[in-house]
Amino acid sequence: MRDRQASNRHARTRRDHATETAEDYVEAIGEYLESKGQCRVTDLAAHFAVSHVTVNRTIARLQRDGLVDNQPYGPVELTAEGRRLADESRRRHDAVFQFLVALGVSPATAAADSEGIEHHVSDETLRAMRRFTQDQQEAREKEPD
């Protein structure tokens, strides 16, 4: 039984790692689309501090998986599924960030840490983080000025 539980934990971690890059990319593409109206390979290369070749390979995988549309030398667009994943990733990221800040972690450290944690936290833990953050917010609002 114990070996099965350990195996299940490791399987989940491997699954999380497999989707991590896709989540990071669609989240970044979504942010560029919102802030600049378009997203180009050069934007992503600068954002992730990688070469345009790396970005092109990743975009090809995302396109194969139905998450983005892209023509050579054209902007990168999210498909409906890509937009859904980007929105979900952003919500997870924000929940982890807010939770860490509510614990007293500095915003700069919380921003860096939430980049990795968001991919590996279960839905159950994420709900608990949101509850904790909401409870902390409500407690602050009840405090006398």
C-alpha atoms as one frame of an Amber mdcrd trajectory, in Angstrom:
protein
   0.000   0.000   0.000   2.769   2.401   0.943   4.623   1.787  -2.356   1.414
   2.424  -4.315   0.873   5.767  -2.545   4.446   6.823  -3.265   4.074   5.714
  -6.874   0.850   7.738  -7.232   2.541  10.838  -5.805   5.435  10.508  -8.220
   3.103   9.890 -11.155   1.241  13.087 -10.355   4.505  15.030 -10.161   5.579
  13.671 -13.551   2.174  14.622 -15.005   2.483  18.111 -13.538   5.951  18.539
 -15.048   4.663  17.449 -18.454   2.100  20.269 -18.563   4.211  22.939 -16.855
   5.768  24.392 -20.020   2.449  24.507 -21.856   0.817  26.289 -18.925   3.652
  28.804 -18.636   3.584  29.567 -22.359  -0.182  29.969 -22.746  -0.265  32.125
 -19.615   2.494  34.370 -21.000   0.848  34.520 -24.441  -2.420  35.526 -22.798
  -0.674  38.275 -20.830   0.957  39.655 -23.997  -2.346  39.546 -25.873  -4.029
  41.473 -23.059  -1.277  44.059 -22.591   0.015  44.536 -26.150  -2.738  43.144
 -28.356  -0.412  40.568 -29.877   2.303  38.117 -28.973   5.329  37.343 -31.085
   8.055  34.720 -30.788  10.547  37.448 -29.850   8.300  38.494 -26.941   8.298
  34.952 -25.580  12.040  34.516 -26.111  12.686  37.661 -24.057  10.082  36.704
 -21.437  11.534  33.240 -20.817  15.163  34.207 -21.563  15.489  31.479 -24.186
  16.360  31.441 -27.869  13.795  31.954 -30.610  14.552  28.374 -31.700  13.416
  27.083 -28.305  10.264  29.197 -28.512   9.520  28.006 -32.062   9.847  24.369
 -30.989   7.566  24.929 -28.015   5.017  26.817 -30.124   5.026  23.923 -32.619
   4.171  21.504 -29.778   1.455  23.834 -28.484   0.022  24.123 -31.984   0.082
  20.336 -32.374  -1.779  20.079 -29.053  -4.425  22.570 -30.194  -3.508  25.364
 -27.774  -2.185  28.009 -30.182  -2.411  29.123 -33.800   0.696  30.493 -35.456
   1.877  31.172 -38.991   5.578  31.600 -39.782   6.704  35.121 -38.832   3.206
  35.891 -37.584   1.841  36.582 -34.127   0.964  33.733 -31.780  -2.750  33.391
 -31.037  -4.477  31.254 -28.429  -7.166  28.805 -29.481 -10.288  28.531 -27.335
  -8.641  25.638 -25.475  -5.428  27.638 -25.116  -7.393  30.593 -23.696  -9.139
  28.276 -21.224  -5.795  26.852 -20.055  -4.241  30.340 -19.873  -7.129  31.629
 -17.751  -6.977  28.587 -15.463  -3.198  28.939 -15.101  -3.544  32.644 -14.280
  -6.169  31.911 -11.611  -3.972  29.201 -10.050  -0.949  31.500 -10.146  -2.888
  34.362  -8.537  -4.291  32.100  -5.805  -0.833  30.778  -4.875   0.661  34.285
  -4.988  -2.082  35.725  -2.744  -1.730  32.815  -0.318   2.031  33.314   0.005
   1.597  37.048   0.559  -1.091  36.333   3.204   1.487  34.140   4.988   3.849
  37.101   5.125   6.093  36.262   2.174   7.326  39.373   0.361   5.583  40.063
  -2.955   8.854  39.641  -4.884   9.548  36.240  -3.343   5.898  35.198  -3.632
   5.957  36.081  -7.348   9.021  33.910  -7.936   7.822  31.016  -5.781   4.310
  30.964  -7.203   5.781  30.354 -10.679   6.728  26.828  -9.666   4.158  25.977
  -7.024   1.147  26.754  -9.236   1.885  23.699 -11.391   2.153  21.206  -8.564
  -0.584  22.116  -6.121  -3.689  19.928  -6.090  -7.179  21.343  -6.534  -7.896
  20.476  -2.897  -4.851  22.408  -1.680  -5.668  25.299  -3.995  -9.186  25.523
  -2.537  -7.686  25.551   0.980  -5.258  28.309  -0.049  -8.139  30.384  -1.404
 -10.180  29.832   1.775  -7.242  30.849   3.950  -6.591  33.967   1.869 -10.294
  34.899   1.935 -10.441  34.366   5.705  -7.375  36.585   6.181  -8.916  39.301
   3.986 -12.189  39.180   5.900 -10.342  39.371   9.240  -8.404  42.450   8.058
 -11.633  44.129   6.928 -13.187  43.570  10.381 -10.251  45.129  12.210 -10.905
  48.621  13.577  -8.921  51.364  11.875
